[in-house]
Amino acid sequence: MILENILISGIAAEGKALAMVNGKVLFVPQAIPGDVVDIEITHKKKGYMEGRLLHLRQPSTDRIAPFCPHFGNCGGCKWQSLPYHLQLKYKQQQVYDQLTRIGKLEIPAISPIIGAQKTREYRNKLEFTFSNRSWISRETFESPAGFALTQQCALGFHISGFFDKVLDLNHCYLQPEPSNAIRLSIKSFAQEHDYSFFDLKTQTGFLRTLMIRTATTGQVMVVLAFSYEDIEKRTALLDYLMEQFPSITSLMYVINEKRNDSFEGLEVLPYRGTAFIMEQMESFRFKIGPKSFYQTNSDQAYQLYRVVRDFAGGRGCERIYDLYTGTGTIALFLSPYAKEVIGIEYVAEAIADARENADINKIANSRFYAGDLRKVLNADFILRNGKPDLIVVDPPRAGMHPDVVHTILEAAPLKIIYVSCNPATQARDLQVLSTRYSVQAVQPVDMFPHTHHVENVLLLQKK
């Protein structure tokens, strides 16, 4: 079903453009408000429709040319055609809509979103996949050379919605150099020396994944994953990398024979250099290993932590619980302004990183515990560690488990700071917390330019 001359009127919560057609909402990607477009309907539901953009009949006066040649095919940076000041506008609106419509909350005026100074090359970590078949667009596939192009090898990103489709990347604007140079050099060497790229369906092939981490300190980590051991080929490639890129300070590898790309349960082995890189934030130094969690936008992470510190308003006498602490970065950042900080995290490796980072920074007033928050955070834990004056939570996109929300209410801290990468689940949790807490401040932070994602920080005060 084709719909013609449809006016795009707004942006939906998940970043898709929306239009109204015969009283029904229509969601479509890659369009912006003000566009007039032709749309092919892909899904019809009772209350809404979904479609794909076929033809841009009349561009919005706000539309700008995307800067990346992979725009429209790659699954990332979908808002490139929207000027950055409008991206910030719609992200701020998304926060307001989620808190008032889903949470049905009374909130103060939302502070203007903190935009990013760098809207390109802002990520400190990227993960790429090797594939023996390159994904191409429908139009290219239907060309005379289309089928032959699919048989070429790819090193890039998965296509959204297709586990076995990988887009070969020429230049990616998400991470600073030497990221592109390293990726392209690895691909060139592998093809020249007849290395097999992974087949995602048959689970065969030698080269599997590539991770590149960069730090504001200038240090670079490269981790190559091979699906089986071949010492001669592995060492040849790794030696080549060290020769071509002396800026790599941590070169590592892993043999992954599993049916998924996760490093969980696998030993990541150092080849040359250190087994970590160091990140710097004010006077704090954070050690980052191949499995460490660290906010992927270092500059905006600093802005985010400054907001948390301002909201905390510490006088040095407070006991702070940092839930979902990860590697303890927020807890350690707050430590100079607290009597003590206590972090809890499910991932044991992350807690090991947090303890090590506390030692590196000579922070003595921190304690970290590994385990399921639902089981660790209970009345006995609070009795042993002391009642919190402030609780900071930074949960995953799914938000907090109801049991954790209940325990927070029972702990009854004077203040709660809720950091969220998903204002929708944040609003859901706040419906429960709002029975005893009121929202005092709301501060969105843009961590991911050219995407619909937005981070939001809320300050809650006990009623």
C-alpha positions as CSV (number, residue, x, y, z in Angstrom):
1,M,0.0,0.0,0.0
2,I,1.4,3.4,-1.1
3,L,0.4,6.7,0.4
4,E,1.3,9.8,-1.5
5,N,1.9,13.5,-0.5
6,I,1.9,12.8,3.2
7,L,2.9,15.8,5.5
8,I,5.2,14.8,8.3
9,S,4.0,16.7,11.4
10,G,6.2,15.7,14.3
11,I,8.7,13.4,16.0
12,A,7.6,10.3,18.0
13,A,9.2,9.1,21.3
14,E,11.6,6.6,19.6
15,G,12.8,9.1,17.1
16,K,10.6,8.2,14.1
17,A,8.8,10.9,12.3
18,L,5.0,10.8,12.5
19,A,2.0,11.9,10.4
20,M,-1.8,11.6,10.7
21,V,-3.6,9.7,8.0
22,N,-7.4,9.4,8.2
23,G,-7.3,9.8,12.0
24,K,-4.6,7.2,12.4
25,V,-1.0,7.8,13.4
26,L,1.7,6.8,10.9
27,F,5.3,6.3,11.9
28,V,8.1,6.5,9.4
29,P,11.9,6.7,9.7
30,Q,14.3,9.1,7.9
31,A,11.8,11.9,7.6
32,I,11.6,15.2,9.6
33,P,8.7,17.6,10.4
34,G,7.7,19.6,7.3
35,D,8.6,17.0,4.7
36,V,6.0,15.9,2.2
37,V,6.7,12.3,1.3
38,D,5.4,9.1,-0.4
39,I,5.3,6.2,2.0
40,E,5.0,2.4,1.6
41,I,3.0,0.9,4.4
42,T,4.9,-2.0,6.0
43,H,2.7,-2.7,9.1
44,K,-0.9,-1.9,9.9
45,K,-2.2,-2.1,13.5
46,K,-5.5,-1.2,15.0
47,G,-4.4,2.2,16.3
48,Y,-1.4,3.1,14.0
49,M,0.6,2.3,10.9
50,E,4.3,2.0,10.1
51,G,5.9,2.6,6.8
52,R,9.1,3.4,4.9
53,L,10.0,6.5,3.0
54,L,9.8,5.9,-0.7
55,H,10.1,9.4,-2.1
56,L,10.8,12.9,-0.8
57,R,8.4,15.1,-2.8
58,Q,9.0,18.3,-0.9
59,P,11.7,18.7,1.7
60,S,11.1,20.5,4.9
61,T,12.6,24.0,5.1
62,D,14.5,22.7,8.1
63,R,16.1,19.7,6.3
64,I,19.9,19.7,5.9
65,A,22.1,17.4,3.9
66,P,23.4,14.4,5.9
67,F,27.2,14.5,6.3
68,C,27.7,10.7,6.3
69,P,27.7,8.7,3.0
70,H,26.2,5.7,4.9
71,F,23.2,7.7,6.0
72,G,19.9,5.8,5.4
73,N,21.6,2.4,5.3
74,C,23.5,2.4,8.6
75,G,21.3,2.0,11.6
76,G,23.0,4.9,13.5
77,C,22.9,8.7,13.4
78,K,19.3,8.7,12.0
79,W,18.8,12.4,12.7
80,Q,21.6,13.8,10.5
81,S,19.1,15.6,8.3
82,L,17.7,17.5,11.3
83,P,19.7,20.6,12.4
84,Y,21.3,20.0,15.8
85,H,19.4,22.8,17.6
86,L,16.1,21.1,16.5
87,Q,17.5,17.7,17.7
88,L,17.9,19.2,21.1
89,K,14.4,20.7,20.9
90,Y,12.7,17.4,20.2
91,K,14.8,15.6,22.9
92,Q,13.7,18.1,25.4
93,Q,10.1,17.7,24.3
94,Q,10.5,13.9,24.6
95,V,11.5,14.3,28.3
96,Y,8.6,16.5,29.0
97,D,6.1,14.3,27.2
98,Q,7.3,11.1,29.0
99,L,7.2,12.6,32.5
100,T,3.8,14.3,32.1
101,R,2.0,11.8,29.9
102,I,3.4,8.4,31.2
103,G,4.4,9.5,34.7
104,K,1.5,11.9,35.0
105,L,3.9,14.0,37.2
106,E,3.8,17.6,38.3
107,I,7.3,18.8,37.4
108,P,9.1,22.1,37.6
109,A,10.3,23.9,34.5
110,I,12.8,21.6,32.7
111,S,16.3,23.1,32.5
112,P,17.5,23.6,28.9
113,I,19.1,20.4,27.6
114,I,22.9,20.3,27.8
115,G,24.0,19.9,24.2
116,A,27.3,18.4,23.1
117,Q,30.2,20.6,22.0
118,K,31.3,17.8,19.7
119,T,28.5,16.3,17.5
120,R,30.9,14.1,15.6
121,E,33.7,11.8,16.7
122,Y,32.3,11.8,20.2
123,R,32.2,8.1,21.0
124,N,35.1,6.4,22.8
125,K,34.1,2.9,22.0
126,L,32.9,1.2,18.8
127,E,32.3,-2.5,18.0
128,F,32.5,-3.8,14.4
129,T,31.5,-7.2,12.9
130,F,33.3,-9.1,10.1
131,S,31.0,-10.7,7.6
132,N,31.7,-12.7,4.4
133,R,28.6,-11.1,2.8
134,S,28.2,-7.4,2.5
135,W,24.7,-5.8,2.9
136,I,23.6,-3.4,0.2
137,S,20.5,-1.4,-0.3
138,R,17.5,-2.7,-2.3
139,E,18.2,-0.3,-5.1
140,T,21.8,-1.4,-5.4
141,F,20.8,-5.1,-5.2
142,E,18.4,-4.6,-8.1
143,S,21.2,-3.2,-10.3
144,P,23.2,-5.4,-12.7
145,A,26.1,-5.7,-10.3
146,G,23.9,-6.1,-7.2
147,F,24.4,-9.8,-6.5
148,A,28.1,-9.7,-7.0
149,L,28.4,-6.9,-4.4
150,T,26.6,-9.0,-1.8
151,Q,29.4,-11.6,-2.1
152,Q,32.1,-9.1,-1.0
153,C,33.4,-9.1,2.6
154,A,32.3,-6.5,5.1
155,L,33.7,-5.0,8.3
156,G,31.1,-2.6,9.9
157,F,27.8,-2.5,11.7
158,H,24.8,-4.8,11.8
159,I,21.8,-3.5,9.9
160,S,19.0,-2.8,12.3
161,G,16.6,-5.7,12.6
162,F,18.8,-8.2,10.7
163,F,21.3,-10.2,12.8
164,D,23.1,-11.6,9.7
165,K,23.3,-8.3,7.7
166,V,26.5,-6.2,8.0
167,L,27.1,-2.9,6.3
168,D,30.7,-2.4,5.1
169,L,31.9,1.0,6.3
170,N,34.2,3.4,4.4
171,H,34.3,6.2,6.9
172,C,32.4,6.4,10.2
173,Y,32.1,9.8,11.9
174,L,31.3,8.5,15.4
175,Q,34.8,7.9,16.7
176,P,38.1,9.9,16.3
177,E,41.1,8.6,14.5
178,P,42.9,6.3,14.3
179,S,39.6,4.3,14.4
180,N,38.8,4.4,10.7
181,A,42.4,3.9,9.7
182,I,42.7,0.8,12.0
183,R,39.5,-0.7,10.7
184,L,40.3,-0.2,7.1
185,S,43.9,-1.4,7.5
186,I,42.7,-4.6,9.1
187,K,40.3,-5.3,6.3
188,S,42.8,-4.6,3.7
189,F,45.4,-6.9,5.3
190,A,42.9,-9.7,5.8
191,Q,41.7,-9.6,2.2
192,E,45.3,-9.4,0.9
193,H,46.3,-12.5,2.9
194,D,43.1,-14.4,2.3
195,Y,41.8,-14.4,5.9
196,S,38.2,-15.7,6.0
197,F,35.5,-13.4,7.4
198,F,32.8,-14.8,9.7
199,D,29.6,-16.2,8.3
200,L,26.9,-15.2,10.7
201,K,24.5,-18.0,9.6
202,T,26.8,-21.0,9.4
203,Q,29.1,-19.7,12.3
204,T,32.3,-20.3,10.3
205,G,35.2,-18.1,9.3
206,F,38.3,-16.8,11.2
207,L,37.8,-13.1,11.8
208,R,34.8,-12.3,14.0
209,T,34.6,-8.9,15.7
210,L,36.7,-5.8,16.3
211,M,36.5,-3.4,19.2
212,I,38.3,0.0,19.3
213,R,38.4,2.1,22.5
214,T,39.9,5.6,22.6
215,A,40.4,7.9,25.6
216,T,40.8,11.6,26.1
217,T,44.3,10.8,27.3
218,G,45.2,9.7,23.8
219,Q,45.5,6.0,24.6
220,V,44.0,3.5,22.3
221,M,42.8,-0.1,22.8
222,V,42.1,-2.6,20.0
223,V,40.5,-6.0,20.7
224,L,40.2,-8.6,17.9
225,A,38.0,-11.6,18.3
226,F,38.8,-14.8,16.3
227,S,36.4,-17.7,16.1
228,Y,39.2,-20.2,16.5
229,E,42.9,-20.3,17.1
230,D,45.4,-20.0,14.2
231,I,48.6,-18.8,15.8
232,E,50.4,-18.0,12.6
233,K,47.6,-15.9,11.1
234,R,46.7,-14.3,14.4
235,T,50.2,-13.2,15.2
236,A,50.8,-12.0,11.7
237,L,47.8,-9.7,11.9
238,L,48.5,-8.4,15.4
239,D,52.2,-7.8,14.5
240,Y,51.1,-5.9,11.4
241,L,48.8,-3.7,13.6
242,M,51.6,-2.8,16.0
243,E,53.9,-1.9,13.2
244,Q,51.4,0.2,11.4
245,F,49.8,1.9,14.5
246,P,52.4,2.5,17.2
247,S,49.7,4.7,18.9
248,I,47.9,1.5,20.0
249,T,48.7,1.3,23.7
250,S,46.7,-1.9,24.4
251,L,46.4,-4.6,21.8
252,M,44.4,-7.6,22.9
253,Y,42.6,-10.6,21.4
254,V,40.0,-13.3,22.3
255,I,39.2,-16.7,20.9
256,N,35.4,-16.8,20.8
257,E,33.9,-20.1,19.8
258,K,30.4,-19.2,21.2
259,R,27.3,-18.6,19.0
260,N,27.2,-15.0,20.1
261,D,29.6,-12.1,20.1
262,S,29.7,-11.4,23.9
263,F,33.0,-11.6,25.7
264,E,31.2,-12.9,28.8
265,G,32.9,-15.9,30.2
266,L,35.9,-15.5,27.8
267,E,39.5,-14.5,28.6
268,V,40.6,-11.5,26.7
269,L,44.4,-11.9,26.3
270,P,46.9,-9.0,26.1
271,Y,49.3,-9.2,23.1
272,R,51.2,-5.9,23.3
273,G,51.1,-3.0,25.7
274,T,48.9,-2.8,28.7
275,A,45.6,-4.7,29.3
276,F,43.8,-1.4,29.9
277,I,43.7,2.3,29.0
278,M,43.3,5.2,31.3
279,E,40.6,7.9,31.2
280,Q,40.9,11.2,33.0
281,M,38.1,13.4,34.5
282,E,39.1,16.4,36.5
283,S,41.6,14.8,39.0
284,F,40.1,11.4,38.7
285,R,41.8,8.6,36.7
286,F,39.8,5.6,35.6
287,K,41.2,2.3,34.5
288,I,39.3,0.8,31.6
289,G,39.7,-2.8,30.5
290,P,38.2,-4.6,27.5
291,K,35.1,-5.6,29.5
292,S,34.7,-2.4,31.5
293,F,31.6,-0.2,31.3
294,Y,32.4,3.4,30.8
295,Q,30.0,6.1,29.4
296,T,30.7,6.1,25.6
297,N,30.7,9.9,25.3
298,S,33.5,11.0,27.7
299,D,32.9,14.8,27.3
300,Q,29.2,14.5,28.0
301,A,29.7,12.0,30.8
302,Y,31.6,14.7,32.5
303,Q,28.7,17.2,32.1
304,L,26.3,14.5,33.3
305,Y,28.4,13.8,36.5
306,R,28.6,17.5,37.2
307,V,24.8,17.7,37.2
308,V,24.7,14.8,39.6
309,R,27.2,16.5,41.8
310,D,25.3,19.8,41.8
311,F,22.0,18.0,42.6
312,A,23.7,16.1,45.4
313,G,24.8,19.3,47.0
314,G,27.1,17.4,49.3
315,R,28.5,18.9,52.5
316,G,30.7,16.0,53.4
317,C,28.5,14.5,56.0
318,E,26.1,12.4,53.8
319,R,26.1,8.7,53.2
320,I,25.4,8.1,49.5
321,Y,24.2,4.8,47.9
322,D,25.0,4.5,44.2
323,L,22.8,1.8,42.7
324,Y,23.7,0.3,39.4
325,T,27.1,1.7,40.0
326,G,28.9,0.0,37.1
327,T,32.6,0.7,37.5
328,G,31.8,3.2,40.3
329,T,32.5,6.4,38.3
330,I,29.6,8.4,39.7
331,A,30.2,7.1,43.3
332,L,33.9,8.0,43.1
333,F,33.1,11.4,41.5
334,L,30.9,12.2,44.5
335,S,33.3,10.8,47.1
336,P,35.1,14.0,48.0
337,Y,31.7,15.6,48.9
338,A,30.4,12.7,51.0
339,K,31.0,11.0,54.3
340,E,31.0,7.7,52.4
341,V,29.8,6.2,49.2
342,I,28.5,2.7,48.7
343,G,28.0,1.2,45.3
344,I,26.1,-1.9,44.2
345,E,26.3,-3.5,40.8
346,Y,25.2,-6.9,39.4
347,V,28.4,-7.4,37.2
348,A,31.2,-8.7,39.4
349,E,33.9,-7.6,36.9
350,A,32.6,-4.0,37.1
351,I,32.8,-4.0,40.9
352,A,36.4,-5.3,40.6
353,D,37.1,-2.3,38.3
354,A,35.3,0.1,40.8
355,R,37.5,-1.1,43.7
356,E,40.6,-0.8,41.6
357,N,39.7,2.7,40.5
358,A,39.1,3.7,44.2
359,D,42.7,2.5,44.9
360,I,44.1,4.3,42.0
361,N,42.5,7.6,43.1
362,K,43.3,6.9,46.8
363,I,39.7,7.1,47.8
364,A,39.2,5.5,51.2
365,N,35.5,6.4,51.9
366,S,34.0,4.0,49.3
367,R,32.7,0.5,49.4
368,F,31.4,-1.6,46.5
369,Y,29.3,-4.8,46.5
370,A,28.5,-7.2,43.7
371,G,25.2,-8.9,43.3
372,D,21.6,-8.7,42.2
373,L,20.2,-5.4,43.6
374,R,16.9,-7.1,44.4
375,K,18.7,-9.5,46.8
376,V,21.6,-7.3,48.0
377,L,19.7,-4.1,48.8
378,N,17.4,-5.1,51.7
379,A,16.8,-4.0,55.3
380,D,19.7,-6.1,56.6
381,F,22.1,-4.4,54.1
382,I,20.9,-1.0,55.2
383,L,21.3,-1.9,58.9
384,R,24.9,-3.1,58.3
385,N,26.0,-0.2,56.1
386,G,23.9,2.7,57.5
387,K,20.9,4.5,56.3
388,P,21.5,6.5,53.2
389,D,21.0,10.3,53.1
390,L,21.0,10.2,49.3
391,I,20.4,7.5,46.8
392,V,21.7,7.8,43.2
393,V,20.3,5.4,40.6
394,D,21.4,4.9,37.0
395,P,19.6,1.8,35.8
396,P,19.6,0.2,32.3
397,R,17.0,1.1,29.7
398,A,14.5,-1.2,31.3
399,G,14.5,0.9,34.5
400,M,14.3,-0.4,38.0
401,H,12.7,-3.6,39.2
402,P,9.6,-2.9,41.4
403,D,11.3,-4.6,44.3
404,V,14.2,-2.2,44.1
405,V,11.8,0.8,44.0
406,H,10.0,-0.6,47.1
407,T,13.3,-0.9,49.0
408,I,14.3,2.6,48.1
409,L,11.0,3.8,49.5
410,E,11.6,1.8,52.7
411,A,15.1,3.3,53.0
412,A,13.5,6.8,52.8
413,P,16.6,8.9,51.9
414,L,16.1,12.6,52.0
415,K,17.0,12.9,48.3
416,I,17.1,10.6,45.2
417,I,18.9,11.4,42.0
418,Y,17.6,9.4,39.1
419,V,19.8,9.2,36.0
420,S,18.1,7.6,33.1
421,C,18.9,6.8,29.4
422,N,15.1,6.1,28.9
423,P,12.7,8.8,30.1
424,A,9.8,6.4,29.5
425,T,10.9,3.8,32.1
426,Q,12.1,6.6,34.3
427,A,8.6,8.1,34.2
428,R,7.1,4.7,35.1
429,D,9.3,4.3,38.1
430,L,8.5,7.8,39.2
431,Q,4.8,7.0,39.4
432,V,5.6,4.9,42.4
433,L,8.3,7.1,43.9
434,S,6.1,10.2,43.6
435,T,3.9,8.8,46.4
436,R,6.6,10.0,48.9
437,Y,8.9,12.2,46.7
438,S,8.4,15.4,44.7
439,V,10.4,16.3,41.6
440,Q,12.6,19.3,42.4
441,A,14.7,19.6,39.2
442,V,14.9,18.1,35.7
443,Q,18.1,18.3,33.6
444,P,18.3,16.5,30.2
445,V,21.8,15.8,28.7
446,D,22.5,14.9,25.1
447,M,24.9,12.0,25.1
448,F,24.3,10.9,21.5
449,P,24.0,13.6,18.8
450,H,22.2,12.7,15.6
451,T,20.1,10.0,17.4
452,H,16.8,10.2,19.3
453,H,18.4,9.0,22.6
454,V,18.5,11.4,25.5
455,E,19.8,11.1,29.1
456,N,17.8,12.7,31.8
457,V,18.7,13.5,35.4
458,L,16.0,14.1,38.1
459,L,16.3,15.4,41.6
460,L,13.7,14.1,44.0
461,Q,13.1,15.4,47.5
462,K,11.3,13.6,50.3
463,K,7.9,15.1,51.0
